[in-house]
Amino acid sequence: MLKKWIKIPSEYNQKIKDLKTRELLSIKISDQDICVVIVDNELFAFSNYCPHGGALLSLGTCNLKGVISCPKHGYKFDCKTGKDLDNNGYHLKRQKIEKRAEDYWLFI
């Protein structure tokens, strides 16, 4: 399947605009569940499913350094790089996200 930029639906655009730093937001776009977070004034997006056990990462936490903690087993991931900080061999499936004018776009 070819990847392409997809405009995020308007109901999620407003939620992203209202998103607070380190708050995790789940959005559904093109049959994918994506988690969005703002860290250091930068927007990051990645699969909402933990690559270890499939838990929803949007139900986890994000600390000041941008470390996402899975709510099920506590696995930790760097939202900026997708790197598994527990060295268990897992990594986040990151997605490019950007703002264009007043809308957000996701590369999936």
Steps between C-alpha positions, in 0.01 A plus 500: 500500500635841403531757772348843451410816689144492633318797647394430856120533537379831642367350825857391584659825377334693781600236757862524384485882521368470857755232599707578805869418523557128577128422471442186292225514238358209301379570147366262237592564138494266199421197720802573720503592868764770553628656821597869489702692759674837531846502659738799498250692282523232231222269385563123479281218370536123521293185504274499804578132563794395712725280284548263794151416622260707289378727781374847408790738556258795519392356838860513624708797608759735352767654721688831463764339276242356259516145631177313437419228755270217397207461741508119487859391569677834550723474192657837423550664160654829386223676305758698300693199368266207564786326683424240764664632818475162675721334235246226434524529121171682440455842343210734432366520146535876455298703250587837349256771600501866404287811506410664169315829536225415752493123437709204612622233261627147568729296275369143499 
